[in-house]
Amino acid sequence: MLSDAKLRALKPTDKIQTVSDGRGLCFIITPQGGRGWRMRYRFGGKPKMISLGTYPEVGLAKAREKLEELRKLIASGIDPSAKRHADKTRKEDTFDALFDEFYSIRKQEWNEAHAVRNLRRYEIHAKEFIGQMSVADINAPKILEILKRIQLAGTLETAHRVKGVLAGVFDYAIALGKIQINPCGGLTKSIVRPPEKHYPAPIKPEDIGRLTAMSWDYSGTPIVRAALRMAPYVFCRPGELRHMRWSEIDGNIWQRTISKINTDLSTPLPLQVLEILKDLYPISGHGVYVFPNARTANGSRPMCEGAVLAAYRRIGITGDELVGHSWRATARTICDEELKFSPDVIEHAIGHKVIDPMGRAYNRTTHLNERFRLAQEWADWLDNARNQDQAPHS
């Protein structure tokens, strides 16, 4: 039988030493000085060994206690090694564990604010109910229960956002071979859809000309002024504009990933945008973002979320006239009705996921030549509308 004094007296040699304490409990010393406990046992007629921990973290008394626990499992017909593996696998397959893996991958693609919102959505609305469940045990009724709880609180849009986050994790689990069916797949019609948002969108040439002229006359900081001037030309989502990086500008193309639809997109840039970027480069080109936050000297953070809206209000453009998303709807209408571009080209330009007749998403360069023509014709149309507003009126 071993004692603490004997354990302390044992010294490493040039070979692995194994000292028995009886009943299958062994103390191991490696030539490098590593010390730990092993239990030797037989199960199903085969000799096996399992680790009980390292010394001195696991002392003699604790090692003997663990030995007795495992001997009871063996007496009950349970292989300790198989049980440990199953427990580890079960922990790795919890929704929490898979969410952490999924999140660590996707947050590299999402902008910072979007990543934080998705994390908060999971932690607030779902973690308590499914976090410790095996992903294979989570079914559609369980997810629907979570979504209806959110819905009853009156936050319909949040319910759909949470469903999107959970669906992404289940898709990741399918890719890993842990499940075969996404339980979120058929739930869209089982929860109330939030009312559709209708953003104000100017469609009359005189209104568009007036609003763009007001934007061009903005007298604030060069960064915000450039953002106000560029926004109508590129008609992207407000967050995409704020997070535009210099590294994404490849000649006359803006190469980026749209996190909202998990799609890569190549956006042609008209000459007017290239001129704005040229003027802006000496100001922010040393940093990461084209439109950096004024409070970061090295340009490592993007312009704050409310900067463009605040600028609109400062120059007298109201929320009933223009918000961050307005130019998207305006561009879609004018490019269709005035410039006569096809719907597929317009949808690509707007940054929507477009499906071909075979049900596949078009790639980032589809209709690229036509989108170059659309980008330039739209920019020229905007300039003409602005110039008409600024021309002397008789």
HUPE-V634147 format. One record per run of one state. SS is the DSSP state (a for helix, b for strand, c for the rest). FROM is the first residue (numbers start at 1). TO is the last residue. If there is no record, write none. Layout:
SS/FROM/TO, SS/FROM/TO
//
This chain:
c/1/3, a/4/9, c/10/16, b/17/22, c/23/24, b/25/29, c/30/34, b/35/43, c/44/45, b/46/54, c/55/59, a/60/75, c/76/79, a/80/92, c/93/93, b/94/94, a/95/106, c/107/111, a/112/125, c/126/126, a/127/130, c/131/133, b/134/134, a/135/137, c/138/139, a/140/152, c/153/155, a/156/175, c/176/187, a/188/190, c/191/204, a/205/216, c/217/221, a/222/234, c/235/237, a/238/242, c/243/244, b/245/245, a/246/248, b/249/250, c/251/252, b/253/258, c/259/262, b/263/268, c/269/270, a/271/284, c/285/288, b/289/289, c/290/291, b/292/292, c/293/301, b/302/302, c/303/306, a/307/314, c/315/325, a/326/337, c/338/342, a/343/350, c/351/354, b/355/355, c/356/360, b/361/361, c/362/367, a/368/390, c/391/394
//
